Amino acid sequence: MQKIKKGDKVEVIAGKDLGERGEVVTMLPKDARLVVAGVNLAKKHEKARQAGARQIPAQIVEFNAPLHISNVMVVCPSCDQATRVGFRFKEDGMKVRFCKKCNADLD
């Protein structure tokens, strides 16, 4: 079980976007990276190209570049603070993530 999952609200704790919050859009576990909506925007220049019968012009495209997992912290929905994540087992045997600051379940 991972500490950060797709759909979690996270806060950036290092880098050029320090302090910004957003939702995790994509997880890249093999690279230990994730993509956060609206954070770490990068620009890519694309050549003009032929796509079937239509011509696509040259353009500059903005996209969300991946961040390293160590540069973000999960934001707890109950206390609204960036927090560390812990794991515990419920009475029924389910493993759940919890906020280390307010002790509330994240799942």
CYANA upper distance limits for C-alpha pairs under 8 A (distance plus 0.5 A):
  3 LYS  CA     85 VAL  CA      6.65
  3 LYS  CA     86 GLY  CA      8.28
  3 LYS  CA     97 ARG  CA      7.74
  4 ILE  CA      8 ASP  CA      7.29
  4 ILE  CA     74 VAL  CA      7.31
  5 LYS  CA     24 VAL  CA      7.72
  5 LYS  CA     27 MET  CA      7.70
  6 LYS  CA     23 GLU  CA      8.35
  6 LYS  CA     24 VAL  CA      5.61
  6 LYS  CA     25 VAL  CA      6.38
  6 LYS  CA     26 THR  CA      6.55
  6 LYS  CA     27 MET  CA      6.78
  7 GLY  CA     23 GLU  CA      6.26
  7 GLY  CA     24 VAL  CA      5.60
  7 GLY  CA     25 VAL  CA      6.90
  8 ASP  CA     23 GLU  CA      6.14
  8 ASP  CA     24 VAL  CA      6.08
  8 ASP  CA     74 VAL  CA      7.39
  8 ASP  CA     75 VAL  CA      8.24
  9 LYS  CA     21 ARG  CA      7.45
  9 LYS  CA     22 GLY  CA      6.09
  9 LYS  CA     23 GLU  CA      4.96
  9 LYS  CA     24 VAL  CA      6.92
  9 LYS  CA     74 VAL  CA      6.63
  9 LYS  CA     75 VAL  CA      6.07
  9 LYS  CA     76 CYS  CA      8.42
 10 VAL  CA     21 ARG  CA      6.09
 10 VAL  CA     22 GLY  CA      6.18
 10 VAL  CA     23 GLU  CA      6.65
 10 VAL  CA     24 VAL  CA      7.52
 10 VAL  CA     36 VAL  CA      8.43
 10 VAL  CA     72 VAL  CA      6.68
 10 VAL  CA     73 MET  CA      5.94
 10 VAL  CA     74 VAL  CA      4.91
 10 VAL  CA     75 VAL  CA      5.66
 10 VAL  CA     82 ALA  CA      7.80
 11 GLU  CA     18 LEU  CA      8.43
 11 GLU  CA     19 GLY  CA      6.54
 11 GLU  CA     20 GLU  CA      6.15
 11 GLU  CA     21 ARG  CA      4.85
 11 GLU  CA     22 GLY  CA      7.19
 11 GLU  CA     72 VAL  CA      5.97
 11 GLU  CA     73 MET  CA      5.88
 11 GLU  CA     74 VAL  CA      6.91
 11 GLU  CA     75 VAL  CA      6.94
 11 GLU  CA     82 ALA  CA      6.86
 12 VAL  CA     17 ASP  CA      6.94
 12 VAL  CA     18 LEU  CA      5.65
 12 VAL  CA     19 GLY  CA      5.80
 12 VAL  CA     20 GLU  CA      6.08
 12 VAL  CA     21 ARG  CA      6.93
 12 VAL  CA     71 ASN  CA      6.38
 12 VAL  CA     72 VAL  CA      4.92
 12 VAL  CA     73 MET  CA      7.07
 13 ILE  CA     18 LEU  CA      5.78
 13 ILE  CA     19 GLY  CA      6.56
 13 ILE  CA     71 ASN  CA      5.92
 13 ILE  CA     72 VAL  CA      5.89
 13 ILE  CA     73 MET  CA      7.35
 14 ALA  CA     18 LEU  CA      5.73
 14 ALA  CA     71 ASN  CA      5.70
 14 ALA  CA     72 VAL  CA      7.84
 15 GLY  CA     71 ASN  CA      7.94
 16 LYS  CA     40 ASN  CA      8.23
 17 ASP  CA     39 VAL  CA      7.16
 17 ASP  CA     40 ASN  CA      6.98
 20 GLU  CA     39 VAL  CA      7.59
 21 ARG  CA     39 VAL  CA      8.15
 22 GLY  CA     36 VAL  CA      6.26
 22 GLY  CA     37 ALA  CA      6.03
 22 GLY  CA     38 GLY  CA      7.06
 22 GLY  CA     39 VAL  CA      7.41
 23 GLU  CA     36 VAL  CA      5.99
 23 GLU  CA     37 ALA  CA      6.11
 24 VAL  CA     34 LEU  CA      7.38
 24 VAL  CA     35 VAL  CA      6.38
 24 VAL  CA     36 VAL  CA      4.99
 24 VAL  CA     37 ALA  CA      6.93
 25 VAL  CA     34 LEU  CA      8.08
 25 VAL  CA     35 VAL  CA      6.04
 25 VAL  CA     36 VAL  CA      6.04
 25 VAL  CA     37 ALA  CA      6.64
 26 THR  CA     34 LEU  CA      6.14
 26 THR  CA     35 VAL  CA      5.55
 26 THR  CA     36 VAL  CA      7.79
 27 MET  CA     33 ARG  CA      6.94
 27 MET  CA     34 LEU  CA      4.99
 27 MET  CA     35 VAL  CA      7.01
 28 LEU  CA     32 ALA  CA      6.51
 28 LEU  CA     33 ARG  CA      5.59
 28 LEU  CA     34 LEU  CA      6.02
 29 PRO  CA     33 ARG  CA      6.80
 29 PRO  CA     34 LEU  CA      8.28
 32 ALA  CA     68 HIS  CA      6.54
 32 ALA  CA     69 ILE  CA      6.28
 33 ARG  CA     66 PRO  CA      6.40
 33 ARG  CA     67 LEU  CA      5.83
 33 ARG  CA     68 HIS  CA      4.82
 33 ARG  CA     69 ILE  CA      5.65
 34 LEU  CA     66 PRO  CA      5.69
 34 LEU  CA     67 LEU  CA      5.91
 34 LEU  CA     68 HIS  CA      6.91
 34 LEU  CA     69 ILE  CA      6.81
 35 VAL  CA     64 ASN  CA      6.98
 35 VAL  CA     65 ALA  CA      6.81
 35 VAL  CA     66 PRO  CA      5.00
 35 VAL  CA     67 LEU  CA      6.63
 36 VAL  CA     40 ASN  CA      8.18
 36 VAL  CA     64 ASN  CA      7.44
 36 VAL  CA     66 PRO  CA      7.84
 36 VAL  CA     67 LEU  CA      8.17
 37 ALA  CA     64 ASN  CA      7.11
 38 GLY  CA     64 ASN  CA      7.08
 39 VAL  CA     64 ASN  CA      6.85
 39 VAL  CA     65 ALA  CA      8.38
 40 ASN  CA     64 ASN  CA      6.21
 40 ASN  CA     65 ALA  CA      6.12
 40 ASN  CA     66 PRO  CA      7.82
 40 ASN  CA     67 LEU  CA      7.81
 41 LEU  CA     62 GLU  CA      6.97
 41 LEU  CA     63 PHE  CA      6.05
 41 LEU  CA     64 ASN  CA      5.13
 41 LEU  CA     65 ALA  CA      6.46
 42 ALA  CA     62 GLU  CA      6.09
 42 ALA  CA     63 PHE  CA      5.99
 42 ALA  CA     64 ASN  CA      6.70
 42 ALA  CA     65 ALA  CA      6.53
 43 LYS  CA     60 ILE  CA      6.93
 43 LYS  CA     61 VAL  CA      6.04
 43 LYS  CA     62 GLU  CA      4.95
 43 LYS  CA     63 PHE  CA      6.88
 44 LYS  CA     60 ILE  CA      6.12
 44 LYS  CA     61 VAL  CA      5.66
 44 LYS  CA     62 GLU  CA      6.87
 44 LYS  CA     63 PHE  CA      8.28
 45 HIS  CA     58 ALA  CA      8.12
 45 HIS  CA     59 GLN  CA      6.52
 45 HIS  CA     60 ILE  CA      5.00
 45 HIS  CA     61 VAL  CA      6.79
 46 GLU  CA     58 ALA  CA      6.08
 46 GLU  CA     59 GLN  CA      5.92
 46 GLU  CA     60 ILE  CA      6.63
 46 GLU  CA     61 VAL  CA      7.71
 47 LYS  CA     57 PRO  CA      7.74
 47 LYS  CA     58 ALA  CA      5.15
 47 LYS  CA     59 GLN  CA      7.41
 48 ALA  CA     55 GLN  CA      7.97
 48 ALA  CA     56 ILE  CA      6.09
 48 ALA  CA     57 PRO  CA      4.95
 48 ALA  CA     58 ALA  CA      4.55
 48 ALA  CA     59 GLN  CA      7.99
 49 ARG  CA     55 GLN  CA      6.61
 49 ARG  CA     56 ILE  CA      5.84
 49 ARG  CA     57 PRO  CA      7.19
 49 ARG  CA     58 ALA  CA      8.02
 50 GLN  CA     54 ARG  CA      6.65
 50 GLN  CA     55 GLN  CA      5.25
 50 GLN  CA     56 ILE  CA      6.60
 51 ALA  CA     55 GLN  CA      6.66
 51 ALA  CA     56 ILE  CA      7.37
 67 LEU  CA     71 ASN  CA      7.42
 68 HIS  CA     72 VAL  CA      8.11
 73 MET  CA     82 ALA  CA      6.09
 73 MET  CA     83 THR  CA      6.60
 73 MET  CA     84 ARG  CA      7.23
 74 VAL  CA     82 ALA  CA      6.00
 74 VAL  CA     83 THR  CA      6.27
 74 VAL  CA     84 ARG  CA      7.41
 74 VAL  CA     85 VAL  CA      7.88
 75 VAL  CA     80 ASP  CA      6.41
 75 VAL  CA     81 GLN  CA      5.76
 75 VAL  CA     82 ALA  CA      4.77
 75 VAL  CA     83 THR  CA      6.53
 76 CYS  CA     80 ASP  CA      5.59
 76 CYS  CA     81 GLN  CA      6.14
 76 CYS  CA     82 ALA  CA      6.90
 76 CYS  CA     83 THR  CA      7.09
 76 CYS  CA     99 CYS  CA      6.81
 76 CYS  CA    106 LEU  CA      7.31
 77 PRO  CA     81 GLN  CA      8.45
 77 PRO  CA    106 LEU  CA      7.86
 78 SER  CA    102 CYS  CA      8.43
 78 SER  CA    104 ALA  CA      7.59
 79 CYS  CA    102 CYS  CA      7.18
 83 THR  CA     99 CYS  CA      6.78
 83 THR  CA    100 LYS  CA      6.90
 83 THR  CA    101 LYS  CA      6.95
 84 ARG  CA     99 CYS  CA      6.93
 84 ARG  CA    100 LYS  CA      6.17
 84 ARG  CA    101 LYS  CA      8.20
 85 VAL  CA     97 ARG  CA      6.83
 85 VAL  CA     98 PHE  CA      6.26
 85 VAL  CA     99 CYS  CA      5.88
 85 VAL  CA    100 LYS  CA      6.46
 86 GLY  CA     97 ARG  CA      6.09
 86 GLY  CA     98 PHE  CA      5.72
 86 GLY  CA     99 CYS  CA      6.96
 86 GLY  CA    100 LYS  CA      6.74
 87 PHE  CA     95 LYS  CA      7.22
 87 PHE  CA     96 VAL  CA      6.18
 87 PHE  CA     97 ARG  CA      5.15
 87 PHE  CA     98 PHE  CA      6.54
 88 ARG  CA     95 LYS  CA      6.17
 88 ARG  CA     96 VAL  CA      6.16
 88 ARG  CA     97 ARG  CA      7.14
 88 ARG  CA     98 PHE  CA      7.90
 89 PHE  CA     93 GLY  CA      6.10
 89 PHE  CA     94 MET  CA      5.93
 89 PHE  CA     95 LYS  CA      4.93
 89 PHE  CA     96 VAL  CA      6.68
 90 LYS  CA     94 MET  CA      5.83
 90 LYS  CA     95 LYS  CA      6.94
 90 LYS  CA     96 VAL  CA      7.73
 96 VAL  CA    105 ASP  CA      7.41
 96 VAL  CA    106 LEU  CA      7.91
 96 VAL  CA    107 ASP  CA      6.69
 97 ARG  CA    105 ASP  CA      6.44
 97 ARG  CA    106 LEU  CA      5.93
 97 ARG  CA    107 ASP  CA      6.61
 98 PHE  CA    103 ASN  CA      6.46
 98 PHE  CA    104 ALA  CA      5.99
 98 PHE  CA    105 ASP  CA      4.74
 98 PHE  CA    106 LEU  CA      5.63
 98 PHE  CA    107 ASP  CA      8.12
 99 CYS  CA    103 ASN  CA      5.44
 99 CYS  CA    104 ALA  CA      5.90
 99 CYS  CA    105 ASP  CA      6.85
 99 CYS  CA    106 LEU  CA      7.09
100 LYS  CA    104 ALA  CA      8.46
